[in-house]
């Protein structure tokens, strides 16, 4: 015999999820003592099932709901016990148990007359669940315009119930909802389930699922309409509509995709032009799609409120590389309707003073493409570097897609041309001046599960730059620098961090290469145990002059000991060197790190190895690992 279970199973599923048909009124607050709750008249004890099943059984039992009833006598007990068997079976069904053996016993409680207010009646429900019902057949059909839609087919493939699985109604409802939601997100707004049922063969004790979804037509994107408001909420076009249109990854007439719509909203928010962004559609406004007979298009309405045009920021910090430091920054979020923006930043620390100015202009894809005009001043005075640099530059940033055998990488590409005028310490007694025009290119890639405290992820960067004595430069130069960081968490509390940095320079006259373009290492983020930029070749007087090559490697292990605190152990090696001699420095150490809301704050103690001149050094720094 076969029976169809629809509404009864669905009601059981609702009870399983804790949905009640009634509502509880909130009583008004009264300033008086509430009466004490009466003791339960019935105690129900359920045997043979786990806590999840027991909870669902109690949710179905009328006896459970009425166990405080003041008139709970023998006649009422018997009447409710007659329902209890059916209600218990109904509660077991969503978990696949349809052949359970149920025995219900009741008795008068001999302790009911004692002053401890024991319940008057005891009810014991003994359950042997038996074998769970399994799925013998699963038939899910797609019809209409979306029958070959890859996303819908993927949802069908990932339906939570497979042949041979126990029939769990919660998973059936989840899978059914996922299919309908996926159809809506793909623009099949009129999609409808023509068939959705579970058939149970009681004799064979098997179940079959049948789902039939008719997607009907797929809607397309209509025109995008913008409503802009200034920071005072007055209607005004702060930015040109043509610029805002370029934030969309879709065009009117393309098939609707909720993923693209949400990405559009996120990109507008991330632009920093706006404090509030609302992107919506209304199916009631759908119209016939242009150039697509018989199809409909739904317009996209965007409401944005502009950020305040100016932003000021001030920050204080400390690091053993730099000592105390301060940053002051100003951002002009939008200069004109074309979306141009400006940035100025002043940095001051014991070792370095700098001022940078940037004027940026968005290009074809304003999400990632911009042309920057830059000017800067930098003054550094450390054991390894002593220079004053003036810089003028222009750069073009965009995203480039790189296909590999494993995956497609979205690289950030930066083409730049810098004019550098630098006065630097060339030896213990001599300063020199260098002029260089350095074109270059840099690629960056970052993948991280969390930006501030990455558990799994990696970053890669490769930079190439050069100069020619035939083009506004004092010497020839070709320089490349590679940096890589890899973070892996084998278990929740454990992290492994590996770092690698390699650099090489090929030049005509080393003495004409400015100090800022020579290689040095040592410090918080390279070879710990040594001072900032204190490792590298020296001249005959013992003055650091920097090298033409660089190699730094590090491995670190962190363990979460308590709350937001990690302990760390690390091993670093590296040095800057020239073509004549390579002598890598080694260090070993441990540390304690606090995972603050702005990223890890690290306190490390490092010990140089095989080096009698250096004993140990404390390092303090902060910021993300990638």
C-alpha positions as CSV (number, residue, x, y, z in Angstrom):
1,X,0.0,0.0,0.0
2,X,1.2,3.5,-0.9
3,X,0.1,6.7,0.9
4,X,0.8,10.3,0.1
5,X,2.1,12.5,3.0
6,X,1.9,16.2,2.4
7,X,0.2,18.5,4.9
8,X,0.5,16.2,7.9
9,X,4.3,15.9,7.5
10,X,4.6,19.6,6.9
11,X,2.8,20.3,10.1
12,X,5.2,17.9,11.9
13,X,8.1,19.7,10.3
14,X,6.8,23.1,11.6
15,X,6.6,21.7,15.1
16,X,10.1,20.3,14.7
17,X,11.3,23.8,14.0
18,X,9.6,25.2,17.1
19,X,6.8,27.1,15.2
20,X,3.7,27.4,17.3
21,X,0.2,28.2,16.1
22,X,-0.6,30.4,19.0
23,X,0.8,33.6,20.3
24,X,1.6,34.7,23.9
25,X,0.5,38.1,24.9
26,X,3.0,40.3,26.8
27,X,1.4,41.2,30.1
28,X,1.7,44.8,31.2
29,X,4.2,45.5,33.9
30,X,2.7,45.6,37.4
31,X,4.5,46.6,40.6
32,X,3.4,43.7,42.7
33,X,4.6,40.2,43.5
34,X,3.8,37.6,40.8
35,X,2.0,34.5,42.1
36,X,4.1,31.4,42.3
37,X,3.8,28.9,39.5
38,X,1.8,25.8,40.4
39,X,3.6,22.5,40.4
40,X,3.1,20.2,37.4
41,X,0.2,17.8,37.8
42,X,1.8,15.2,35.4
43,X,5.4,14.2,35.0
44,X,6.2,12.7,31.6
45,X,9.3,10.4,31.3
46,X,10.4,9.4,27.7
47,X,12.7,6.4,27.3
48,X,14.7,5.0,24.4
49,X,15.4,8.2,22.3
50,X,18.0,10.9,22.3
51,X,17.4,14.5,23.4
52,X,16.6,15.8,19.9
53,X,13.8,13.3,19.4
54,X,12.6,13.7,23.0
55,X,12.3,17.5,22.5
56,X,10.2,17.0,19.3
57,X,8.0,14.4,21.0
58,X,7.3,16.8,23.9
59,X,6.4,19.6,21.3
60,X,3.8,17.3,19.8
61,X,2.2,15.9,23.0
62,X,-1.0,17.6,24.1
63,X,-0.4,16.0,27.5
64,X,2.9,17.9,27.8
65,X,1.1,21.2,27.1
66,X,-1.6,20.5,29.7
67,X,0.5,19.0,32.5
68,X,-0.2,22.1,34.7
69,X,-4.0,21.9,34.2
70,X,-5.7,22.3,37.6
71,X,-8.3,19.7,36.8
72,X,-5.9,16.9,35.7
73,X,-7.9,13.9,36.8
74,X,-8.0,10.2,35.7
75,X,-10.5,10.8,32.9
76,X,-8.5,13.7,31.4
77,X,-5.3,11.6,31.7
78,X,-6.9,8.7,29.8
79,X,-8.3,10.9,27.1
80,X,-4.9,12.6,26.5
81,X,-3.1,9.2,26.6
82,X,-5.2,8.0,23.7
83,X,-3.8,10.9,21.6
84,X,-0.2,10.4,22.9
85,X,0.5,7.3,20.7
86,X,-0.5,9.1,17.5
87,X,1.3,12.3,18.5
88,X,4.5,10.4,19.3
89,X,4.5,8.7,15.9
90,X,3.9,12.0,14.3
91,X,6.9,13.4,16.1
92,X,9.1,10.5,15.1
93,X,8.2,10.7,11.4
94,X,10.3,13.8,10.4
95,X,13.4,11.8,11.5
96,X,12.5,8.8,9.3
97,X,11.0,6.5,12.0
98,X,7.7,5.0,10.8
99,X,7.7,1.6,12.5
100,X,8.4,2.5,16.1
101,X,7.1,0.4,18.9
102,X,5.5,2.6,21.6
103,X,4.3,1.6,25.0
104,X,2.7,4.2,27.3
105,X,2.1,3.6,31.0
106,X,0.6,5.8,33.7
107,X,0.2,5.6,37.5
108,X,-0.7,7.6,40.5
109,X,2.3,9.1,42.2
110,X,2.6,7.8,45.7
111,X,4.6,10.9,46.7
112,X,1.9,13.4,45.5
113,X,0.6,14.1,49.0
114,X,4.1,15.0,50.4
115,X,5.0,18.6,51.0
116,X,7.5,18.6,48.1
117,X,4.7,19.2,45.6
118,X,5.5,16.1,43.6
119,X,3.3,15.6,40.4
120,X,0.1,13.7,41.0
121,X,0.6,11.4,37.9
122,X,3.6,9.7,36.3
123,X,3.5,8.9,32.6
124,X,6.2,6.7,31.0
125,X,6.6,6.5,27.2
126,X,8.9,3.6,26.1
127,X,10.0,3.8,22.5
128,X,11.9,1.4,20.2
129,X,12.4,3.4,17.1
130,X,13.3,0.5,14.9
131,X,15.0,1.0,11.5
132,X,14.8,4.5,9.9
133,X,13.0,4.8,6.6
134,X,15.4,5.3,3.7
135,X,15.0,7.0,0.3
136,X,14.6,4.5,-2.6
137,X,13.9,7.1,-5.4
138,X,14.6,10.8,-5.9
139,X,13.1,12.5,-9.0
140,X,13.8,16.2,-9.4
141,X,12.8,17.7,-12.8
142,X,13.3,21.2,-14.2
143,X,11.1,22.6,-16.9
144,X,10.9,25.8,-18.8
145,X,13.6,28.3,-19.7
146,X,15.8,27.2,-16.8
147,X,15.9,23.5,-17.4
148,X,19.6,23.7,-18.5
149,X,20.6,26.6,-16.2
150,X,24.0,25.5,-14.7
151,X,23.3,27.1,-11.3
152,X,19.9,25.3,-11.0
153,X,21.4,22.0,-12.1
154,X,24.1,22.5,-9.5
155,X,21.5,23.0,-6.8
156,X,19.7,19.8,-8.0
157,X,23.1,17.9,-7.8
158,X,23.6,19.2,-4.2
159,X,20.1,18.3,-3.0
160,X,20.7,17.2,0.6
161,X,18.8,13.9,0.3
162,X,20.4,11.2,-1.8
163,X,19.1,7.7,-2.6
164,X,20.0,5.5,0.4
165,X,19.8,8.3,2.9
166,X,17.4,8.3,5.9
167,X,14.3,10.4,5.0
168,X,14.8,13.5,7.1
169,X,12.0,16.0,6.4
170,X,14.0,19.0,7.5
171,X,16.6,18.2,4.8
172,X,13.8,17.8,2.3
173,X,12.3,21.2,3.1
174,X,15.8,22.7,3.0
175,X,16.5,21.3,-0.4
176,X,13.1,22.4,-1.7
177,X,13.6,25.9,-0.5
178,X,17.1,26.1,-1.9
179,X,15.8,25.2,-5.3
180,X,13.1,27.8,-5.2
181,X,15.5,30.5,-3.9
182,X,18.1,29.6,-6.6
183,X,15.4,30.1,-9.3
184,X,14.5,33.5,-7.9
185,X,18.1,34.6,-7.7
186,X,18.6,33.7,-11.3
187,X,15.6,35.8,-12.4
188,X,13.0,33.1,-12.8
189,X,10.5,35.2,-10.7
190,X,7.5,33.2,-11.9
191,X,8.9,29.8,-11.1
192,X,6.5,27.4,-9.4
193,X,6.6,23.8,-8.0
194,X,4.1,21.8,-10.0
195,X,4.8,18.7,-7.9
196,X,6.4,18.4,-4.5
197,X,5.6,15.3,-2.5
198,X,6.9,12.4,-0.5
199,X,5.5,8.9,-1.2
200,X,5.9,6.2,1.4
201,X,5.5,2.5,0.6
202,X,4.7,1.0,4.0
203,X,5.0,-2.6,2.9
204,X,8.5,-2.2,1.3
205,X,9.3,0.4,4.0
206,X,10.9,2.8,1.4
207,X,10.3,6.4,0.4
208,X,10.3,8.4,-2.8
209,X,10.7,12.1,-3.4
210,X,9.2,13.9,-6.4
211,X,9.9,17.6,-7.2
212,X,8.9,19.2,-10.4
213,X,9.9,22.9,-10.9
214,X,8.6,24.9,-13.8
215,X,10.9,28.0,-14.1
216,X,8.9,29.7,-16.8
217,X,10.7,32.6,-18.4
218,X,13.9,34.3,-17.1
219,X,13.7,38.0,-16.6
220,X,16.4,40.4,-17.8
221,X,18.0,43.5,-16.3
222,X,16.3,46.8,-17.3
223,X,17.6,50.3,-17.2
224,X,19.5,51.5,-14.1
225,X,18.0,54.6,-12.4
226,X,20.0,56.6,-9.8
227,X,18.8,58.9,-7.1
228,X,21.6,60.8,-5.5
229,X,21.5,62.8,-2.3
230,X,24.2,65.0,-0.8
231,X,25.4,64.6,2.8
232,X,22.4,66.8,3.9
233,X,20.0,64.4,2.2
234,X,19.1,66.9,-0.6
235,X,18.5,65.5,-4.1
236,X,21.5,66.5,-6.2
237,X,23.8,64.7,-8.6
238,X,27.1,64.6,-6.8
239,X,28.7,62.3,-9.4
240,X,28.0,61.9,-13.1
241,X,25.5,59.1,-13.8
242,X,27.8,57.9,-16.5
243,X,30.5,57.2,-13.9
244,X,28.0,55.3,-11.6
245,X,26.8,53.2,-14.5
246,X,30.4,51.9,-14.9
247,X,30.3,50.3,-11.5
248,X,27.7,47.7,-12.7
249,X,29.1,44.4,-14.1
250,X,25.9,43.9,-16.0
251,X,24.2,45.9,-18.8
252,X,20.5,46.4,-19.6
253,X,19.2,43.4,-21.6
254,X,21.4,40.8,-19.8
255,X,19.8,38.0,-17.9
256,X,19.1,38.9,-14.3
257,X,21.4,37.6,-11.6
258,X,21.0,38.5,-7.9
259,X,24.7,37.8,-7.4
260,X,25.6,40.6,-9.9
261,X,23.0,42.9,-8.3
262,X,24.5,42.4,-4.8
263,X,28.1,42.8,-6.2
264,X,26.9,46.1,-7.7
265,X,25.7,47.3,-4.3
266,X,29.0,46.2,-2.6
267,X,31.1,47.9,-5.2
268,X,29.3,51.2,-4.8
269,X,29.6,51.0,-1.0
270,X,33.4,50.1,-1.2
271,X,34.0,53.1,-3.5
272,X,33.9,55.4,-0.4
273,X,31.9,58.0,-2.3
274,X,28.7,57.1,-0.4
275,X,27.6,56.6,3.2
276,X,24.4,54.7,2.3
277,X,23.6,52.6,-0.8
278,X,20.2,50.9,-1.5
279,X,19.8,48.8,-4.7
280,X,16.4,47.3,-5.4
281,X,14.1,45.9,-8.0
282,X,10.3,45.7,-8.2
283,X,8.8,43.0,-10.4
284,X,5.6,45.1,-10.7
285,X,7.6,47.6,-12.8
286,X,8.8,45.0,-15.3
287,X,8.3,45.9,-18.9
288,X,8.8,44.1,-22.2
289,X,12.6,43.6,-22.8
290,X,14.0,45.5,-25.7
291,X,15.2,43.3,-28.6
292,X,13.9,40.2,-26.9
293,X,10.4,39.4,-28.0
294,X,8.1,37.9,-25.4
295,X,10.6,38.4,-22.5
296,X,10.4,40.9,-19.6
297,X,13.0,43.2,-18.1
298,X,13.0,44.6,-14.5
299,X,14.5,48.0,-13.9
300,X,17.1,48.5,-11.2
301,X,16.7,51.5,-8.8
302,X,19.7,52.8,-6.9
303,X,19.4,55.3,-4.1
304,X,22.7,56.7,-2.7
305,X,23.7,59.3,-0.2
306,X,27.1,60.9,-0.5
307,X,29.7,60.8,2.2
308,X,31.0,64.0,3.6
309,X,33.6,65.2,1.1
310,X,36.5,65.5,3.6
311,X,37.8,62.9,6.0
312,X,40.6,63.5,8.5
313,X,42.5,60.8,10.4
314,X,45.2,60.8,13.1
315,X,47.0,57.8,14.4
316,X,49.7,57.1,17.0
317,X,51.8,53.9,17.1
318,X,55.0,52.3,18.2
319,X,57.4,49.8,16.7
320,X,61.0,48.8,17.6
321,X,62.0,49.5,14.0
322,X,60.6,53.1,14.0
323,X,60.1,54.0,17.7
324,X,57.1,56.2,18.4
325,X,55.3,57.3,15.3
326,X,52.4,59.5,14.2
327,X,50.3,59.8,11.1
328,X,48.0,62.5,9.9
329,X,45.9,62.0,6.7
330,X,43.4,64.0,4.7
331,X,41.1,62.5,2.1
332,X,39.0,64.5,-0.4
333,X,36.5,61.7,-1.3
334,X,35.3,63.5,-4.4
335,X,36.7,66.5,-6.1
336,X,34.3,66.8,-9.0
337,X,31.5,64.9,-10.9
338,X,34.1,62.7,-12.6
339,X,34.9,61.1,-9.3
340,X,38.4,62.4,-8.9
341,X,39.7,62.2,-5.3
342,X,42.8,63.3,-3.4
343,X,44.9,62.0,-0.5
344,X,47.6,63.6,1.6
345,X,49.5,62.0,4.4
346,X,52.2,63.1,6.8
347,X,54.3,60.6,8.7
348,X,56.7,61.3,11.5
349,X,58.9,58.9,13.5
350,X,62.4,58.8,14.9
351,X,63.8,57.2,11.8
352,X,61.6,58.5,9.0
353,X,59.7,61.6,8.1
354,X,57.6,61.7,4.9
355,X,54.9,63.6,3.1
356,X,52.9,62.1,0.2
357,X,50.3,63.6,-2.1
358,X,48.1,61.7,-4.5
359,X,45.5,62.9,-7.0
360,X,43.5,59.9,-8.4
361,X,41.2,59.7,-11.5
362,X,39.0,56.6,-12.0
363,X,39.1,55.1,-15.5
364,X,37.0,52.7,-17.5
365,X,36.3,50.4,-14.5
366,X,36.2,52.7,-11.5
367,X,36.1,49.7,-9.1
368,X,39.8,48.9,-9.9
369,X,41.2,51.1,-12.6
370,X,42.6,54.5,-11.7
371,X,45.3,56.9,-12.9
372,X,47.3,58.5,-10.1
373,X,49.5,61.6,-10.0
374,X,51.9,61.4,-7.1
375,X,54.4,63.7,-5.3
376,X,56.4,62.8,-2.2
377,X,59.1,63.8,0.2
378,X,61.0,61.3,2.4
379,X,63.8,61.8,4.9
380,X,65.3,58.6,6.5
381,X,68.1,58.5,9.0
382,X,69.0,55.1,10.3
383,X,72.2,53.1,10.8
384,X,71.8,51.7,7.3
385,X,70.2,54.5,5.4
386,X,70.7,58.3,5.4
387,X,69.0,60.1,2.6
388,X,66.5,62.8,1.5
389,X,64.3,61.8,-1.4
390,X,62.0,64.0,-3.6
391,X,59.7,62.1,-5.9
392,X,57.3,62.9,-8.8
393,X,55.4,60.0,-10.3
394,X,52.4,58.8,-12.4
395,X,50.9,55.3,-12.1
396,X,48.1,53.3,-13.7
397,X,46.4,50.6,-11.6
398,X,44.1,47.9,-12.9
399,X,43.2,44.3,-12.5
400,X,44.5,41.6,-14.8
401,X,43.3,38.0,-15.0
402,X,45.9,35.3,-15.2
403,X,45.0,31.7,-16.0
404,X,47.0,28.9,-14.4
405,X,46.6,25.1,-14.5
406,X,45.0,25.3,-11.1
407,X,42.9,28.4,-11.0
408,X,42.3,31.9,-12.5
409,X,44.1,34.6,-10.5
410,X,42.9,38.2,-10.3
411,X,46.1,40.2,-10.1
412,X,46.4,43.8,-9.2
413,X,48.7,45.4,-11.8
414,X,50.5,48.8,-11.2
415,X,52.4,50.5,-14.1
416,X,54.5,53.4,-12.8
417,X,57.0,56.0,-13.9
418,X,58.9,57.8,-11.1
419,X,61.3,60.7,-11.3
420,X,63.6,60.5,-8.2
421,X,66.0,63.1,-6.9
422,X,67.9,61.8,-3.9
423,X,70.7,63.1,-1.7
424,X,72.2,60.2,0.3
425,X,75.2,59.2,2.4
426,X,77.6,57.4,0.1
427,X,80.3,56.7,2.7
428,X,81.3,57.7,6.3
429,X,82.5,61.1,5.1
430,X,80.8,61.7,1.8
431,X,77.3,62.6,0.6
432,X,76.2,62.2,-3.1
433,X,73.2,63.1,-5.2
434,X,71.5,60.8,-7.7
435,X,68.8,61.5,-10.3
436,X,66.8,58.6,-11.8
437,X,63.8,58.1,-14.0
438,X,62.5,54.7,-13.1
439,X,59.7,53.1,-15.1
440,X,58.4,49.8,-13.6
441,X,55.6,47.4,-13.1
442,X,54.3,45.5,-10.1
443,X,51.8,42.6,-9.7
444,X,50.1,41.7,-6.5
445,X,47.8,38.8,-5.5
446,X,46.1,38.3,-2.2
447,X,43.8,35.6,-1.0
448,X,42.8,35.4,2.7
449,X,39.9,34.0,4.7
450,X,40.1,37.0,7.1
451,X,42.0,40.2,6.4
452,X,43.0,41.1,9.9
453,X,43.8,37.7,11.3
454,X,44.3,35.3,8.5
455,X,44.1,31.5,9.2
456,X,44.4,30.4,5.6
457,X,45.7,32.4,2.8
458,X,48.7,33.8,0.9
459,X,50.0,36.9,-0.8
460,X,52.4,37.2,-3.7
461,X,54.0,40.3,-5.3
462,X,56.6,40.8,-8.0
463,X,58.1,44.2,-8.9
464,X,60.4,45.1,-11.8
465,X,61.9,48.5,-12.4
466,X,64.8,50.0,-14.3
467,X,66.6,53.1,-15.4
468,X,68.9,54.1,-18.2
469,X,71.7,56.6,-18.3
470,X,70.5,57.6,-21.7
471,X,67.2,58.8,-20.2
472,X,67.5,61.3,-17.3
473,X,69.3,58.8,-15.1
474,X,72.8,58.9,-13.6
475,X,73.3,55.1,-14.2
476,X,71.7,52.0,-15.6
477,X,69.6,49.9,-13.3
478,X,67.5,46.8,-13.5
479,X,65.9,45.6,-10.3
480,X,63.4,42.9,-9.3
481,X,61.9,42.0,-5.9
482,X,59.7,39.0,-5.1
483,X,57.7,38.7,-1.9
484,X,55.6,35.8,-0.7
485,X,53.7,34.9,2.5
486,X,51.8,31.7,3.1
487,X,49.6,31.0,6.1
488,X,48.1,27.6,6.9
489,X,46.0,26.4,9.8
490,X,46.0,22.6,10.2
491,X,43.7,22.9,13.2
492,X,41.7,25.6,14.8
493,X,44.3,26.8,17.3
494,X,47.4,26.2,15.2
495,X,48.9,28.4,12.5
496,X,52.0,28.0,10.3
497,X,53.4,31.2,8.6
498,X,56.1,31.1,6.0
499,X,57.7,34.2,4.4
500,X,60.1,34.6,1.5
501,X,61.7,37.7,0.0
502,X,64.2,37.7,-2.8
503,X,65.7,40.7,-4.6
504,X,68.4,41.4,-7.2
505,X,69.8,44.5,-8.9
506,X,72.0,44.8,-12.0
507,X,73.6,48.2,-12.5
508,X,76.2,50.2,-14.3
509,X,77.7,52.2,-11.4
510,X,76.8,51.1,-7.9
511,X,78.0,54.4,-6.3
512,X,75.3,56.2,-8.4
513,X,72.5,54.0,-7.1
514,X,70.7,55.9,-4.4
515,X,70.4,54.5,-0.9
516,X,66.6,54.0,-1.1
517,X,67.2,51.5,-3.9
518,X,69.9,49.5,-2.3
519,X,69.1,46.3,-0.3
520,X,69.4,46.1,3.5
521,X,67.5,43.8,6.0
522,X,67.0,43.2,9.7
523,X,64.2,44.2,12.0
524,X,60.6,43.4,13.0
525,X,59.5,42.1,9.6
526,X,62.6,40.5,8.3
527,X,65.5,39.0,10.3
528,X,64.5,39.5,14.0
529,X,67.2,39.7,16.5
530,X,68.9,42.5,14.5
531,X,68.2,46.2,14.4
532,X,66.2,47.7,11.5
533,X,68.2,47.6,8.2
534,X,71.4,46.8,10.0
535,X,72.4,43.8,7.8
536,X,74.2,44.3,4.5
537,X,77.6,45.0,3.0
538,X,79.9,47.6,4.6
539,X,82.7,49.7,3.1
540,X,86.3,49.7,4.4
541,X,85.3,52.1,7.2
542,X,82.6,49.8,8.5
543,X,79.7,52.0,7.2
544,X,76.7,50.1,5.8
545,X,76.4,50.8,2.1
546,X,73.8,48.2,1.1
547,X,73.9,45.4,-1.4
548,X,72.8,44.4,-4.8
549,X,71.0,41.2,-3.7
550,X,68.6,40.2,-0.9
551,X,67.4,36.9,0.5
552,X,65.1,36.6,3.6
553,X,63.2,33.6,4.7
554,X,61.2,32.9,7.9
555,X,58.9,30.2,9.4
556,X,56.7,30.8,12.4
557,X,54.3,28.7,14.4
558,X,51.5,30.2,16.5
559,X,49.2,28.6,19.0
560,X,46.0,30.1,20.6
561,X,46.5,29.7,24.3
562,X,43.5,31.7,25.7
563,X,40.9,34.1,24.3
564,X,42.6,36.4,21.9
565,X,46.2,35.5,22.9
566,X,48.7,33.5,20.8
567,X,52.1,32.3,21.6
568,X,54.7,32.0,18.8
569,X,58.0,30.4,17.9
570,X,60.0,31.4,14.9
571,X,63.2,31.0,12.9
572,X,64.5,33.7,10.5
573,X,67.4,33.8,8.2
574,X,68.7,36.2,5.5
575,X,71.0,39.0,4.6
576,X,71.7,41.6,1.9
577,X,74.9,41.0,-0.1
578,X,76.8,41.7,-3.3
579,X,78.2,39.4,-5.9
580,X,81.4,38.7,-3.9
581,X,80.2,37.2,-0.6
582,X,77.0,35.6,0.8
583,X,76.8,35.2,4.6
584,X,73.2,34.6,5.8
585,X,72.3,35.6,9.4
586,X,70.2,33.3,11.5
587,X,67.9,34.0,14.5
588,X,65.6,32.0,16.7
589,X,62.9,33.3,19.1
590,X,59.5,33.2,20.6
591,X,56.7,35.7,21.3
592,X,53.3,36.5,22.6
593,X,50.7,38.1,20.3
594,X,47.4,39.8,21.2
595,X,44.8,39.6,18.4
596,X,43.3,43.1,18.8
597,X,40.4,44.5,16.8
598,X,42.9,46.2,14.4
599,X,45.1,43.2,13.9
600,X,47.8,41.3,15.8
601,X,50.0,43.2,18.2
602,X,53.3,41.3,18.6
603,X,55.9,41.2,21.3
604,X,58.8,39.0,20.1
605,X,62.1,38.1,21.7
606,X,64.8,37.0,19.2
607,X,68.2,35.5,19.6
608,X,70.8,35.7,16.8
609,X,72.6,32.4,16.2
610,X,76.3,32.0,15.5
611,X,76.9,35.7,16.1
612,X,78.9,36.7,19.2
613,X,78.4,40.4,18.6
614,X,74.6,40.3,19.1
615,X,72.9,38.7,22.1
616,X,69.1,39.3,21.9
617,X,66.6,41.9,20.9
618,X,62.9,42.6,21.7
619,X,60.6,43.4,18.8
620,X,57.2,45.1,19.0
621,X,55.1,45.6,15.9
622,X,51.4,45.5,14.9
623,X,49.3,44.9,11.8
624,X,48.0,42.0,9.6
625,X,50.2,39.1,8.7
626,X,49.4,39.5,4.9
